[in-house]
Amino acid sequence: MARRGKKKGRPISGWLILDKPVGMGSTDAVSKIKWLFQAEKAGHAGTLDPLASGMLPIALGEATKTVPYVQDGAKVYRFTVAWGEERSTDDLEGPVTKSSDKRPSEEEVRALLPKYTGVIMQTPPQFSAIKIAGERAYDLAREGETVDIPAREVEIGRLDIVSHDAGKTEFEIECGKGTYVRSIARDMGRDLECFGHVASLRRTEVDPFTAEDFVRLEDLEAALPPRPADDEAPTMPFAERFKAIDAFLVDTGAALECLPQVAVNDDAATRIRLGNPVVVRGRDAPIEAEEACVTARGRLVAIGAIEQGMFKPKRVFGG
């Protein structure tokens, strides 16, 4: 008897900008979105801790090819540091490891901000996804090991105080890839000699997406009609069932706003999708570009390089 093939899901593509709730892990969020959309494949652009809320860009289908461009984008967070305690995880999850009765003034905190702005060296938390000798740091930390995590260079565009009151300071930060907000809270607490940890964390932007793109999980669930039982006939066509939820998706090409854009006609698009180079024309078409994206009729065709006016595709997208 022939084995039945596993259902692969729908070939749906685009970005879903989820407003992730506190308590949900990034991997669980991706699985949930993939299930809701019945998508063939899905992935996220930048882990968000379970205790954090906010923007988790999730790529579906061919949008997964553009994940690196979103991961490299600047990110904006709102976070609150509670002064007086350092914790093993540098947030509320871990036990207190150091404490102090001292509470810094707003002036003391503000005077420290220039040290944490620009290109700085930062040591990731013990409980992080950094790999040490092939193992995740958080796995080693859970086993009781203290590992030597080397400091690395990160870039912080700005760090502003939003409010300061009753032993807590709320900040807004714009930072680059690989920055750990928990490390900032830990290090500032040590500099101020009062210790500190992140009490709340929310990611509000991941370039090129903004809060206007946010979608809540409950809105997605409400947009999807109940599934028929296994012994019931569908009450609506398959494509119609997903019409409302698909409307929440952002076009795949939105992730590539950082690249030069070149429009081509249908014939050139066909040749590019077959892996062939084409000459790019137009007053604004670049002669040279390490990376550029090509569109046809407003739809993403490929990412590639332009050399002497010739576009050479590296990653192609379906029509």
Order of alpha helices (4+ residues) and beta strands (2+ residues): beta-alpha-beta-beta-alpha-beta-beta-beta-alpha-beta-beta-beta-alpha-beta-beta-alpha-beta-alpha-alpha-alpha-beta-alpha-beta-beta-beta-beta
